[in-house]
Amino acid sequence: MQITLELNKPQDLEVLLPLLKRLDISVVSNPNQSKDKPPLSKFWGSIPDLDTEKFEEYLKESRKEWDRPIL
């Protein structure tokens, strides 16, 4: 299993490294992350611009499909 962490402060790494070593988890540092990939935090809490009324309509229609009897 592989997990990617984005640490914003060097102090966080100082706290995390001893814990990972104690759990015998290997750590790979990649300070030169490719420039074509934006940091994960850029997408936290963001949603695309949606027309809320159309989305609500879509949700209602899709929920009605589940209410139909299966023949």
C-alpha positions as a printed Julia matrix, in Angstrom:
71×3 Matrix{Float64}:
   0.0    0.0     0.0
   1.23   3.47   -0.78
   0.09   6.73    0.8
   1.05  10.21   -0.32
   1.25  12.95    2.3
   1.64  16.63    1.67
   3.26  18.38    4.6
   3.04  22.14    4.68
   5.52  22.76    7.49
   8.94  21.18    8.05
   8.05  20.81   11.75
   5.32  18.34   10.78
   7.9   16.1     9.15
  10.06  16.23   12.28
   7.14  14.94   14.33
   5.98  12.35   11.81
   9.32  10.71   10.94
  10.03   9.16   14.36
   6.51   7.72   14.46
   6.86   6.17   11.03
  10.25   4.71   11.9
   8.83   3.23   15.09
   6.09   1.54   13.07
   8.72   0.27   10.61
   7.19   2.2     7.71
   9.51   3.2     4.91
   9.59   6.86    3.97
  10.35   8.22    0.53
  10.87  11.95    0.31
  10.19  13.72   -2.97
  10.88  17.42   -2.51
  11.1   17.86   -6.3
   7.49  17.0    -7.03
   6.7   17.34  -10.7
   5.47  20.79  -11.6
   2.63  19.47  -13.78
   0.88  18.02  -10.72
  -0.69  20.6    -8.41
  -0.52  19.98   -4.65
  -3.4   17.99   -3.19
  -4.4   20.81   -0.85
  -5.37  22.9    -3.86
  -8.45  20.68   -4.29
  -9.56  20.35   -0.67
 -13.13  21.5    -0.26
 -13.52  22.55   -3.86
 -16.44  21.51   -5.99
 -17.12  22.38   -9.58
 -19.55  25.15  -10.34
 -22.94  23.47  -10.51
 -26.38  24.75  -11.26
 -27.94  23.73   -7.96
 -31.47  23.56   -9.32
 -30.44  21.2   -12.13
 -28.46  19.09   -9.71
 -31.39  18.85   -7.29
 -33.62  17.82  -10.19
 -31.14  15.16  -11.21
 -30.99  13.81   -7.64
 -34.77  13.62   -7.39
 -35.04  11.78  -10.71
 -32.31   9.32   -9.82
 -33.94   8.61   -6.45
 -37.27   7.94   -8.15
 -35.59   5.19  -10.15
 -34.92   3.32   -6.94
 -38.55   3.63   -5.87
 -39.9    1.83   -8.96
 -40.87  -1.82   -8.56
 -38.6   -4.32  -10.25
 -40.47  -6.5   -12.74
